Amino acid sequence: MASLKKRGKKYYASYYVNGREQRKALDTENYQVAKQRLRNLDSAQSRGVLDDTLPRKVKIFSRGSKSSCRPSRKLVFVRK
C-alpha cells in the first residue's frame, strides 16, 4: 500500500518494492489530484504492473593507474 506525503508544495508517493522504500513525485500541488494518482499507483502495484526501473548501484571506474584518486566521468549502472 502506498502512502501520500507532502514536501513543500508538492506531493510524493511512498511505497515499497522488493522490501525497499521507493518515492515518486506525483507532479502536483493539488491534494485531490495527488490522491487519484496515488490510487492509480497503488492499483498498478497490486496488479504487478509497477516496475522498478531505477538502477540500484552506481560504480565509478577511474581511468589510468589504480593509485589515481580522481574518478572519471564514466558511470556503469548495475541492476540486481
C-alpha distance (Angstrom), angle and dihedral (degrees) to the residues before:
residue distance angle dihedral
M1 . . .
A2 3.78 . .
S3 3.78 126.0 .
L4 3.79 131.3 -148.8
K5 3.81 121.7 -125.9
K6 3.78 131.6 179.4
R7 3.80 122.0 -146.9
G8 3.76 114.6 -179.5
K9 3.79 104.7 -39.5
K10 3.82 98.6 -29.7
Y11 3.79 130.9 84.5
Y12 3.80 125.4 -132.4
A13 3.79 133.3 -168.4
S14 3.78 118.7 -134.5
Y15 3.82 118.4 -162.2
Y16 3.80 141.0 148.4
V17 3.81 127.4 -111.1
N18 3.82 118.8 -178.1
G19 3.80 90.3 -14.2
R20 3.81 94.7 -53.3
E21 3.77 125.7 110.3
Q22 3.79 114.8 -117.4
R23 3.79 126.1 -170.4
K24 3.76 125.5 -158.7
A25 3.79 128.7 -172.7
L26 3.80 110.8 -125.4
D27 3.83 91.7 -157.6
T28 3.78 96.2 -133.6
E29 3.78 140.9 101.6
N30 3.82 93.7 -160.5
Y31 3.81 115.8 97.6
Q32 3.82 95.6 -149.9
V33 3.81 92.7 50.6
A34 3.82 90.0 47.2
K35 3.82 90.9 52.7
Q36 3.81 91.1 51.0
R37 3.81 92.5 49.1
L38 3.81 89.5 47.3
R39 3.82 89.8 53.2
N40 3.82 90.0 50.3
L41 3.80 91.0 49.0
D42 3.81 92.2 47.5
S43 3.79 90.8 48.4
A44 3.81 91.9 50.3
Q45 3.79 90.1 48.8
S46 3.80 92.9 51.6
R47 3.82 91.0 48.8
G48 3.80 90.2 50.3
V49 3.80 93.0 -119.1
L50 3.80 94.4 117.0
D51 3.79 107.7 99.0
D52 3.77 129.4 -160.0
T53 3.80 99.3 -133.2
L54 3.80 99.5 159.4
P55 3.80 118.0 101.2
R56 3.80 115.7 -108.5
K57 3.79 101.3 -149.4
V58 3.78 135.4 19.2
K59 3.78 120.5 -152.6
I60 3.78 120.1 -162.6
F61 3.80 116.9 -154.8
S62 3.78 122.1 -162.9
R63 3.77 123.5 -139.7
G64 3.76 120.3 -130.5
S65 3.77 126.9 16.3
K66 3.78 123.6 8.0
S67 3.80 91.0 -121.6
S68 3.79 91.6 62.2
C69 3.80 111.8 114.7
R70 3.79 96.3 -164.3
P71 3.82 113.0 94.4
S72 3.76 118.1 -142.7
R73 3.79 126.2 -125.2
K74 3.81 92.1 -110.4
L75 3.81 111.5 113.2
V76 3.79 124.7 -169.2
F77 3.81 118.1 -161.8
V78 3.77 116.8 -147.0
R79 3.80 122.4 -162.0
K80 3.77 126.1 -163.2
